[in-house]
């Protein structure tokens, strides 16, 4: 399942792997770190998403663990350095790839 691959690539620090799951003109809005006053990571398009993820992976060790998996959404914990962020993410798919992905604290 695509969201399982997403968490696997996050935990590997594999920006290219994450981006391979997205459409060319995707929209990505990760507000999962709002609880620790980190601004949303917003990226439109694969190239911007790749660069944004590389910056995050260069700064933090990231680990993602699925808590509950649904067809197009999941509850998961993201461990960003030493901080655990309980998140919920919802994907809109297009032609088998993620076209839009929204993450919020849960």
Buried (B, 14 or more C-beta within 10 A) or exposed (E): EBBEEBBBBBBBBBBEBBBEBBBEEBBBBBBBBBBEEBEBBEBEBBEBBBEBBBEBBEEBEBBBEBEEEEEBBBBBBBBBEEEEBEBBBBBEBEEEBBBBBBBBEB
